Amino acid sequence: MEKNLNEENNTDQNSDINRDARITLNGFEPQISPITAAFIGLIGGFFLYQFVGGLLTFIIFGFNINDAHVNGLRIMTMLSQLLFILLPALLFSKWFYNDLNRILKFKAPDYREIILFIIGIFILTPLLQNYVSIQNYFINKMAEVSPFINSIKSLLDSLNKLVENSYQNLLSTKTILDAIFVIFVVSIVPAVSEEMMFRGFIQSSFELKLKARWAIVITAVFFGLYHFNPYGLVPLIILGLYFGFAAYMSRSIFVSMILHFTNNFLVVIMYFIIGDKDLIDSSATGNIDVRISFFLLMMFGVMFIAIVYFIFLFYKKKKIEII
């Protein structure tokens, strides 16, 4: 009898221990492993947006996108972002964590950190443009002497052409109203949708199980791959690292949204001003003065390191844990 009572007490204690262990992830009580949740977000978002969204686009507009109604494509792009990226991020956060505010980092940022990070994105954007120029210059040179590299380059050029054509269709405008709609579709909607999914749901899920630096890096790599831009892969990963760094340090998704919007907005405005597809052409073709691009890369690189240093100092003074 006494033995049975002891066994029952041990069972109750074990149940209490198991229950307590289940509640410990920074106050969250996930329904599944955070790593599993993150990959569900990655795979689910990728499949829904790239394949389901792409399939619907082809069903509605056909295979010749260039002949499709431009505003129709813009609306389809916007709806795909909202339905297949933003909505899943909200639903997954609710289902797996039941705490949208904390997992999606809904916190009002300090205006000073917004200013610091925006200065960084104004430096990072031309830095990455010069990196792409140098990268593609060397790819082009290697393709001239290596048939194998040239064959890979031809394949990447074909994929890149599809990406660039879709960008050009989205960005081309004839009226002020068109321009406003383009800014909304290309700058505002992706900034909200993609940041909620990547820096909100996915990165936060990884942060619950991994060190912050690895959560940021893994999320940034998948962010780059998700865009299907072969020659822009490295710049997209670097942007993802910066967005992730900003979201983690500020604890606010709104900071990374502002940075994402600013980056896209700069590209759109420059396209409107220059009126030339060369701004969005990232293919490994054409001639550049590599010495000038390298000098600019170094100059903006030093400036970017300096602003990141000031950002670290800012958070050190606020006594916030550094990565």
N, C-alpha and C positions, 0 to 999 in steps of 0.2 A: 504493500500500500504506500509506504513511505517512498519506495523506489519509484512508483508511478507518479507520485506528486513531484518528485525531483525532476523526472523526465518532462512532465508538463511544464514545470517552471523553466527548465532549460529551453524547451520549445518556444515558450513565450519570449524568453530573453533573446533567442536567435531571431525571432520574428521582429522584435524591436530593433535589433542591430541591423537586420536587412532593410527595414523600413527607413532607419536613420541614414544608412548608406545611400539609399535611393534618392534622398532629398539633398544630397550635398553638392551639386555642381553649381557653386556660386549662387545658391538660393533657388536654382531652377529644379524642376522635377520633370525631366524629359520623358516622353513616352517611349522613345527609342534612343539608341546611342547617338550622341551629337555628331560623330563622324559619319554614321549612316545617314543621319538627317541631312548633313552637308552634301553628301554625294547624291542623295535623292533630289536635292535642289539643283545640283549641277546637271545631272543626267536628265531630270524631268524638264528643267527650264530649257536645256539645249535641244532636247527632242521636240518639245512643244513649239518653241520659237522657230528653229531652223527647219524642221521637217513638216510639222503640221501647218505652221504659218506659211512656209514655202509652198506646200501642196495647195493650200487654199488660194494663194496668189496665182499659181499656175492655172487652177480650175477657173478662177474668175477672169483673169486677164490673158491666159494663154501663155505659150512659151516665148513669144516675142515681146519681151518687156518694153523694148524701146517704142513699140507702137501703142502701148497701153496709155490710158488717160492718166496724166501725171498726178493730178489731185487724188484720183482713185488709188494710185499706188501709195501716195502719202498717207491717206486715211487707213489703208490696209497695214502699212508699216506701223502707224500709231496704235491701231487696235491690237496688232500682234504683240507689241511691247506691253500694252496694258493687260491683255488677257493671258498671255503666255509667260510673262516675266513678273510683272507687278502683282497680279492676283495670286499666282502660286506662292510668291514670297510671303504674302499676308496669310494665306491659308496654311502653309507649312508652319509658319511661326505660331499660329493659333493652335494647330493640331498637335505639334510636337512639343511645344513649350508652354502654351497657354499664357504667354506674357509678351505681347507685341512691343510694349514700351522698352523693355530691357533688351530683348534679343535684336530688335531693329534700331536700337540706340536713339530713341526719340528723346532728345535732350537739347534744350536751347543752348547754342554755342556762345562763347564770349566773342565780342566783335573784334578784339585784338587778334585772336587766333585765326579768324576768318581773313583778316588783312594779311597776316604773315603767310598763310597758305596760298592766298591768291597771288601774292608777289612771287611765290615759288612757281605757280603754274604759268605765269607770264614769262618766267625764265625758262621753264622746262619745255614749253611748246617750241620755241625756235631751236633749242638744244636738240630736241628729237628730230626736227626737220633736217638739221645739218647732219645728224647721225645717219638718217635714211639716205641722204645724198652720198655720203662716204661709203656706206654699206653697199649701195647699189653700184657705185663706181667700181668697187673691187669685185663684186659678183660679175659685172660685165666684162672686166679684164680677165678673170679666171675662165669665163665661158668662151673667150676667144681662143684660149690655148688648150682647153680640155673638152672633148666631145661629150664626156659623161656629164660634166657640170652644165654644158650647154643644153643637153637634153632635159635635165632637171629644171633649168631656167625656163625653157620653152613651156614646160608643164605649169610651172608657177605663173608664168606670164599669162597663160590662158585663164587660170583661176583668178588672177589679179584683174584681168580685163573685165570679168563679170562683176567683180566688186566695185571697180571704178565706174563702170557704166551705171550701176544702180545708184551710186553716190551722185553722179552727174545728173541723173534723172530727178533725184530728190532735191538737188540744190538749184537747178535751173529755174529762174523766175522771170516774169514779164511785168508784174505789177507790184505795188507796195503791199497789197493784201496777200499776194503770193509769198512775198518775202517774210511777212509776219507769220504766216502759216508754216513756212519752212523752218523758221527759228523755233516755233513751238514743237514741230514734229522731230527735228533733228537735234535740238539743243535741250529743250525742257523735258520732254517725255522720256528719252533715254536716261537723262541724268537722274530722274526720280525712279524709274522702273529698274534700271540696271544696278543702281546703288542700293536699293532696297533688297534686291536679290543677292548681289555679290558681297558688298561691304556690310549689309544688314544681316540677312539670314545665314548665308554661307560662311562668311568670315567669323561671325559671332559663334556659329556652331563649332567651327574648328578651334576657336579660342577657348572653348570649354574643356577641351581635351589636350590641346597642344600649346606650346609656347607661342606667344603672340607673334614673334617674328616668322615662325613657320606657318601660322594661320594666314598671315598677310601674304607671304610668298606663294603658297599653294593657291590661294584665291586669285592672286594676280596672274599666275600662269594660266589658269583656266579662263580667266577674263580675256587674256590675249588670244587663246585658242578659239574661244567662242565667237570671235568676230570674223573668222575665216579670211583674214587679210595676210597673205604669206609674207610680203615684204614689210608689212607694218607690225609683224608679230612682236619683235623686241620692243619697239616704242610703246605698243599697247600694254605689254607686261610691265614696263617701267611706269607708265601712267597708273596701272593698277596697283603697283607698289606704293606710289605716292598717295593715291586715294585711300588705300588701306591704312597707311601710316597716319594719315589725317584723321580717319574715322576712329582709329584706336586711341590716338593721343588725345583727341578732343572728346571722345566718348559720345560723339554726336554724328548721326548719319547726315545731318543737314550740311555739315562742312564738306564732306565728300561729294554731296549732291551739287553744292555751289561750285566746287572745283571741276566736276564733270561737265556741268553746264558751261562754265567759263571756257574750258578747252574746246568744246564743240562750237560754242558761239564764236570764238576767235576764228575757227576754220570757216564757218559760214560767212562771217563778215568779210574775211579776206577773199573768199570766193566771189562775193558780191562786188568787191572793189576791183579785183584783178580781172574778173570775168574770164578766167582761163582755166581749163581743166588741168593744167600743169600743177596747180596748187594741190589737187587731190591725187595726182598721178604718182604712185609710189613704185612703179615698175622699174626694173633695173635696165633702163635705157637712157640714151642721151648723154651729153658731155657736160661736165662741170669742172670748175677749177677746184680741184681737191684740196689745194693748199689753203684757199680762202675758207672752204667749209671746215677744214680741220682747225684753223685758227678760231673760227666762230664757235666750234664745238668746245674747244678748250676754254674760251672766254666765258661762254654761258655755263660750262661745267663748273668753273671756279665760283661763279656767281651763285649757282644752285647749291653748291656745298656750303657756301657762306650763309645762305638763307636757312638751310636745314640746321646749321649750327645755332643760329639765332632762335629757331623753333625749339630746339632742345633746351637752350638756356631759359626760354620762356616757361616751359613746363617744369624745368628744374626749380625755378623760383616759386612755382605754384605747388611744388612738392608732389607732383604726379609721377607715378611709376614710369620709368623710361623702359623702352623695349630692351 
